[in-house]
């Protein structure tokens, strides 16, 4: 049965043709069975109208507008030649419904008007015997109802189909927008991971290079110092590897839950460890915390850590010999202030401005992007007399 149903849905014209043949047969049988009754008008015209109206049923879905005009023509021929109503006139109801469902608006209105006019014209052409004026009106109204119902059902189905098509279009549009948003989110996540990797590699590799150079320099004269430098290199490498595993794990799984990460993200409390690591690498750093420390949003804590890390990496790489730095963390009522300064004179200010940690324009750009993500502000530039200053304000709540 399901195969038969699918076949009929794929071949609607065959179904309509079958019903057209049935309708034509009923009409012919009805006409031939009334030979003993009073004459019914031009029988040839009646048979021709039955054939035309059956053709209307057969081709109603393939060419609804043309079949509507054909039905109107057949109906007018019946009126003119006196071929009274026969079963084939049921095709008028069918074509009115079909045009109301799928035809253009002008055809739908024409079908409604023609259907409503059919009953009064038929009553005028073949008035009902032994009926008063009120009876004629009642009969006319009763005969108009099927035409009106056929049009109402067809127009309702058209409205429902249009509504469903609109819902499908909206769903498709939302799906495309969702895909676009997913792509934007993926791109943003990749950019975030790229910034994280930049900060991790730029800082830790820089420390390892400095320690390796120092170990090679004092290897013969001071083996203990060389051993300590190698231990620092080992610890720094492990730290960098752990952070890179965390980032790459997020990249592989696409998840942000804490369970999918290898180690926690750096926070404000680890800035002191970062400063101590930089001191061990040979850069004097003065570190102070002002105000009352309190928990901060994770995004603000990570941003603060990365800014200090980037600034100290810049100082170590570009500050020159005998450079020193200072780091200030200030807790305000509505945010966290950062001030990182150095007195380095080993590199021109343009290198800081253009390149940051890698000399290719990613250092300060990454800082501005990070701070912008949490709604903060950044002020970076050279200090009078030499050195560089980075000042940032990170709000506890992002700007609305």
C-alpha positions as CSV (number, residue, x, y, z in Angstrom):
1,X,0.0,0.0,0.0
2,X,2.8,2.4,0.8
3,X,4.4,1.8,-2.6
4,X,1.0,2.4,-4.3
5,X,0.6,5.6,-2.3
6,X,4.0,6.8,-3.3
7,X,3.4,6.0,-6.9
8,X,0.1,8.0,-6.9
9,X,1.9,11.0,-5.3
10,X,4.5,10.9,-8.0
11,X,1.9,10.7,-10.8
12,X,-0.9,13.1,-9.8
13,X,-2.0,13.6,-13.5
14,X,-2.8,9.9,-13.8
15,X,-5.0,10.1,-10.7
16,X,-6.8,13.1,-12.1
17,X,-7.2,11.4,-15.4
18,X,-8.7,8.4,-13.7
19,X,-11.3,10.5,-12.0
20,X,-12.0,12.4,-15.2
21,X,-12.8,9.2,-17.0
22,X,-15.2,8.2,-14.1
23,X,-16.9,11.6,-14.2
24,X,-17.3,11.4,-18.0
25,X,-18.8,7.9,-17.8
26,X,-21.3,9.0,-15.1
27,X,-22.3,12.0,-17.2
28,X,-22.8,10.0,-20.4
29,X,-24.7,7.4,-18.5
30,X,-26.9,10.0,-16.9
31,X,-27.7,11.6,-20.2
32,X,-28.5,8.3,-22.0
33,X,-30.7,7.1,-19.1
34,X,-33.1,10.0,-19.4
35,X,-34.3,9.5,-23.0
36,X,-37.8,8.9,-21.8
37,X,-37.9,12.2,-19.9
38,X,-38.7,15.7,-21.4
39,X,-36.0,17.0,-23.8
40,X,-33.0,18.5,-22.0
41,X,-31.7,20.8,-24.7
42,X,-29.0,20.2,-27.3
43,X,-27.6,16.8,-26.4
44,X,-24.5,17.3,-28.6
45,X,-23.7,20.4,-26.7
46,X,-24.3,18.6,-23.4
47,X,-21.9,15.8,-24.4
48,X,-19.3,18.3,-25.6
49,X,-19.5,20.2,-22.3
50,X,-19.1,16.9,-20.4
51,X,-16.0,16.1,-22.3
52,X,-14.5,19.5,-21.8
53,X,-15.3,19.5,-18.1
54,X,-13.8,16.0,-17.7
55,X,-10.7,17.4,-19.4
56,X,-10.6,20.2,-16.8
57,X,-10.4,17.6,-14.1
58,X,-7.7,15.6,-15.9
59,X,-5.4,18.6,-16.4
60,X,-6.3,20.8,-13.5
61,X,-2.9,20.5,-11.8
62,X,-0.8,20.9,-14.9
63,X,-2.4,24.0,-16.2
64,X,-4.9,25.4,-13.7
65,X,-5.4,28.8,-15.2
66,X,-6.2,27.5,-18.7
67,X,-8.5,24.8,-17.2
68,X,-10.4,27.5,-15.3
69,X,-11.0,29.5,-18.5
70,X,-12.1,26.2,-20.2
71,X,-14.5,25.5,-17.4
72,X,-16.0,29.0,-17.6
73,X,-16.3,28.6,-21.4
74,X,-18.1,25.3,-21.0
75,X,-20.5,26.7,-18.4
76,X,-21.3,29.7,-20.7
77,X,-22.0,27.2,-23.5
78,X,-24.4,25.3,-21.3
79,X,-26.3,28.6,-20.5
80,X,-26.4,29.7,-24.1
81,X,-27.4,26.4,-25.7
82,X,-29.7,25.2,-22.9
83,X,-27.6,22.1,-22.0
84,X,-28.9,21.7,-18.5
85,X,-26.7,20.8,-15.4
86,X,-25.2,17.3,-15.4
87,X,-22.7,15.4,-13.2
88,X,-19.7,16.8,-15.2
89,X,-20.4,20.2,-13.7
90,X,-18.8,18.9,-10.5
91,X,-15.5,19.8,-12.3
92,X,-16.3,23.5,-11.6
93,X,-16.0,22.9,-7.9
94,X,-12.8,21.0,-8.5
95,X,-11.2,23.7,-10.6
96,X,-12.3,26.4,-8.2
97,X,-10.5,24.6,-5.3
98,X,-7.4,23.9,-7.4
99,X,-7.0,27.5,-8.5
100,X,-7.6,28.8,-5.0
101,X,-4.8,26.4,-3.8
102,X,-2.1,26.9,-6.4
103,X,-3.2,29.5,-9.0
104,X,-2.2,33.2,-9.1
105,X,-4.4,35.7,-7.2
106,X,-6.2,36.9,-10.3
107,X,-7.2,33.4,-11.2
108,X,-8.3,32.7,-7.6
109,X,-10.6,35.8,-7.5
110,X,-12.0,34.9,-11.0
111,X,-12.8,31.4,-9.8
112,X,-14.6,32.7,-6.7
113,X,-16.6,35.2,-8.8
114,X,-17.5,32.7,-11.4
115,X,-18.6,30.1,-8.8
116,X,-20.8,32.6,-7.0
117,X,-22.4,33.7,-10.3
118,X,-23.0,30.2,-11.5
119,X,-25.9,29.4,-9.2
120,X,-27.9,32.7,-9.9
121,X,-27.4,32.3,-13.6
122,X,-28.5,28.6,-13.5
123,X,-31.6,29.5,-11.5
124,X,-32.4,32.3,-14.0
125,X,-31.9,30.0,-17.0
126,X,-33.7,27.0,-15.5
127,X,-36.0,28.3,-12.8
128,X,-37.4,25.9,-10.3
129,X,-41.1,25.3,-10.9
130,X,-43.7,26.0,-8.2
131,X,-41.4,28.2,-6.2
132,X,-42.0,31.7,-4.9
133,X,-39.5,34.6,-5.1
134,X,-38.2,33.7,-1.6
135,X,-37.9,30.1,-2.7
136,X,-35.8,31.0,-5.7
137,X,-33.5,33.1,-3.5
138,X,-33.1,30.3,-1.0
139,X,-32.4,27.8,-3.7
140,X,-29.8,30.2,-5.2
141,X,-28.1,30.8,-1.9
142,X,-28.1,27.0,-1.2
143,X,-26.5,26.3,-4.6
144,X,-23.8,29.0,-4.0
145,X,-22.6,27.5,-0.8
146,X,-20.6,24.6,-2.4
147,X,-18.7,27.0,-4.6
148,X,-17.9,29.3,-1.7
149,X,-16.8,26.3,0.4
150,X,-14.5,25.0,-2.4
151,X,-12.8,28.3,-2.7
152,X,-12.5,28.8,1.1
153,X,-10.9,25.3,1.5
154,X,-8.5,25.9,-1.3
155,X,-7.5,29.4,-0.1
156,X,-7.0,28.1,3.5
157,X,-4.7,25.4,2.1
158,X,-2.8,28.0,0.1
159,X,-2.3,30.1,3.3
160,X,-1.2,27.0,5.3
161,X,1.3,26.1,2.6
162,X,2.7,29.6,2.5
163,X,3.0,29.6,6.2
164,X,4.9,26.3,6.2
165,X,7.1,27.5,3.4
166,X,7.9,30.6,5.4
167,X,8.7,28.5,8.4
168,X,11.0,26.3,6.3
169,X,12.7,29.4,4.9
170,X,13.2,30.9,8.3
171,X,14.6,27.6,9.6
172,X,17.0,27.4,6.7
173,X,18.0,31.0,7.3
174,X,18.5,30.4,11.0
175,X,20.6,27.3,10.2
176,X,22.8,29.4,7.9
177,X,23.1,32.1,10.5
178,X,24.0,29.4,13.1
179,X,26.6,28.0,10.8
180,X,28.0,31.5,10.2
181,X,28.1,32.2,14.0
182,X,29.8,28.8,14.5
183,X,32.5,29.7,12.0
184,X,33.0,33.1,13.6
185,X,33.2,31.5,17.0
186,X,35.7,29.0,15.7
187,X,37.8,31.8,14.2
188,X,37.7,33.7,17.4
189,X,38.7,30.7,19.4
190,X,41.6,30.0,17.0
191,X,42.7,33.6,17.4
192,X,42.5,33.3,21.2
193,X,44.6,30.1,21.1
194,X,47.1,31.8,18.7
195,X,47.5,34.7,21.2
196,X,47.9,32.2,24.1
197,X,50.6,30.3,22.1
198,X,52.3,33.5,21.2
199,X,52.5,34.5,24.9
200,X,53.6,31.1,26.1
201,X,56.3,30.6,23.4
202,X,57.6,34.2,23.4
203,X,58.0,34.3,27.2
204,X,59.2,30.8,28.0
205,X,61.5,30.3,25.0
206,X,63.1,33.7,25.8
207,X,63.8,32.7,29.3
208,X,65.3,29.4,28.1
209,X,67.5,31.1,25.6
210,X,68.8,33.6,28.2
211,X,69.5,30.8,30.7
212,X,71.2,28.6,28.1
213,X,73.5,31.5,27.1
214,X,74.3,32.1,30.7
215,X,75.0,28.4,31.4
216,X,77.3,28.2,28.4
217,X,79.2,31.3,29.6
218,X,79.8,30.1,33.2
219,X,80.0,26.3,32.5
220,X,83.7,26.1,33.1
221,X,84.2,28.8,35.8
222,X,81.0,28.2,37.9
223,X,79.5,24.7,37.4
224,X,77.0,25.3,40.1
225,X,75.5,28.4,38.4
226,X,75.4,26.5,35.1
227,X,73.6,23.7,36.9
228,X,71.1,26.1,38.3
229,X,70.5,27.7,34.9
230,X,69.9,24.3,33.4
231,X,67.4,23.5,36.1
232,X,65.6,26.8,35.3
233,X,65.6,25.8,31.6
234,X,64.1,22.5,32.5
235,X,61.4,23.9,34.7
236,X,60.6,26.6,32.2
237,X,60.3,24.1,29.4
238,X,58.0,21.9,31.5
239,X,55.8,24.9,32.2
240,X,55.6,25.9,28.6
241,X,54.9,22.3,27.6
242,X,52.0,22.1,30.1
243,X,50.4,25.3,28.9
244,X,50.8,24.3,25.3
245,X,49.2,20.9,26.1
246,X,46.3,22.7,27.7
247,X,45.8,24.9,24.6
248,X,46.2,22.2,22.1
249,X,43.8,20.0,24.1
250,X,41.2,22.7,23.8
251,X,41.9,23.0,20.1
252,X,41.5,19.3,19.6
253,X,38.3,18.7,21.6
254,X,36.7,22.1,20.9
255,X,35.6,22.0,24.6
256,X,36.0,24.7,27.2
257,X,35.2,22.7,30.3
258,X,37.8,22.5,32.9
259,X,37.8,18.8,32.6
260,X,39.2,19.0,29.1
261,X,42.2,21.0,30.1
262,X,45.5,19.7,31.3
263,X,46.3,22.5,33.8
264,X,44.4,25.6,35.1
265,X,44.7,28.9,33.3
266,X,47.2,31.4,34.7
267,X,45.7,33.9,37.2
268,X,46.7,37.0,39.1
269,X,48.2,34.9,42.0
270,X,50.7,33.4,39.6
271,X,52.1,36.8,38.6
272,X,54.4,36.7,41.6
273,X,55.8,33.3,40.4
274,X,56.2,34.8,36.9
275,X,58.2,37.7,38.3
276,X,60.4,35.4,40.3
277,X,61.0,33.4,37.2
278,X,62.1,36.5,35.3
279,X,64.3,37.5,38.2
280,X,66.0,34.1,38.0
281,X,66.5,34.7,34.3
282,X,68.6,37.8,35.2
283,X,66.1,40.7,34.9
284,X,65.7,42.7,38.2
285,X,61.9,43.3,38.8
286,X,60.3,45.3,41.5
287,X,56.8,43.8,42.3
288,X,54.2,45.4,44.5
289,X,50.5,44.9,45.1
290,X,48.3,47.8,46.3
291,X,44.8,47.6,47.5
292,X,42.9,44.6,48.9
293,X,43.2,41.5,46.8
294,X,39.9,39.7,46.0
295,X,38.6,37.2,43.5
296,X,38.4,38.4,39.9
297,X,36.6,37.1,36.8
298,X,38.7,34.4,35.1
299,X,39.0,36.4,31.9
300,X,40.4,39.4,33.8
301,X,42.9,37.3,35.7
302,X,44.2,35.6,32.5
303,X,44.4,39.0,30.7
304,X,46.4,40.5,33.6
305,X,48.8,37.6,33.7
306,X,49.4,37.7,29.9
307,X,49.9,41.5,29.9
308,X,52.6,41.3,32.6
309,X,54.2,38.3,30.9
310,X,54.2,40.1,27.5
311,X,55.6,43.3,29.0
312,X,58.4,41.5,30.9
313,X,59.3,39.5,27.8
314,X,59.5,42.8,25.8
315,X,61.8,44.2,28.4
316,X,64.1,41.2,28.5
317,X,64.3,41.0,24.7
318,X,64.6,44.7,23.9
319,X,65.6,46.5,27.1
320,X,69.3,46.0,26.6
321,X,71.9,45.3,29.2
322,X,71.4,46.4,32.8
323,X,67.7,47.0,32.3
324,X,65.3,46.8,35.2
325,X,61.5,46.6,35.4
326,X,58.7,47.2,37.9
327,X,55.3,45.7,38.1
328,X,52.4,47.3,40.0
329,X,49.0,45.7,40.6
330,X,46.4,48.0,42.0
331,X,43.0,46.7,43.2
332,X,40.3,49.4,42.7
333,X,36.7,49.2,43.7
334,X,35.6,48.6,40.1
335,X,38.6,47.1,38.5
336,X,42.3,46.1,38.4
337,X,45.1,48.4,37.4
338,X,48.4,47.2,35.9
339,X,51.5,49.3,35.5
340,X,54.6,47.7,34.0
341,X,57.7,50.0,33.4
342,X,61.3,49.4,32.5
343,X,64.3,51.6,32.1
344,X,65.8,49.7,29.2
345,X,67.8,51.7,26.6
346,X,68.9,48.9,24.4
347,X,66.3,49.1,21.6
348,X,64.5,52.0,19.9
349,X,61.0,52.8,20.9
350,X,59.7,51.9,17.4
351,X,60.6,48.3,18.0
352,X,58.3,48.2,21.0
353,X,55.6,50.0,19.1
354,X,55.8,47.8,16.0
355,X,56.8,44.4,17.2
356,X,56.3,43.8,20.9
357,X,57.7,40.4,21.9
358,X,58.4,39.1,18.5
359,X,59.2,42.2,16.5
360,X,56.4,41.5,14.0
361,X,53.5,43.5,15.3
362,X,51.9,40.9,17.5
363,X,52.9,41.9,21.0
364,X,51.0,45.2,21.6
365,X,48.3,44.1,19.1
366,X,47.7,41.0,21.2
367,X,47.6,43.1,24.4
368,X,45.0,45.4,22.9
369,X,42.9,42.5,21.7
370,X,43.0,40.9,25.1
371,X,42.1,44.0,27.0
372,X,39.3,44.8,24.5
373,X,37.7,41.5,25.1
374,X,37.2,42.3,28.8
375,X,36.3,45.9,28.2
376,X,39.5,47.5,29.5
377,X,41.8,50.2,28.3
378,X,45.5,50.2,27.4
379,X,48.1,52.9,27.4
380,X,51.5,51.9,26.0
381,X,54.4,54.1,25.0
382,X,58.0,55.2,25.7
383,X,59.0,56.8,29.0
384,X,60.8,60.1,29.2
385,X,64.5,59.5,29.4
386,X,64.2,55.9,28.1
387,X,62.4,52.7,28.7
388,X,58.8,51.8,28.1
389,X,55.6,51.9,30.1
390,X,52.4,49.8,29.8
391,X,49.4,50.9,31.8
392,X,46.1,49.0,31.7
393,X,42.8,49.1,33.5
394,X,40.7,46.0,33.6
395,X,37.1,46.5,34.8
396,X,35.4,43.8,37.0
397,X,32.4,43.9,34.7
398,X,32.6,44.3,30.9
399,X,31.1,47.5,29.5
400,X,27.5,47.2,28.4
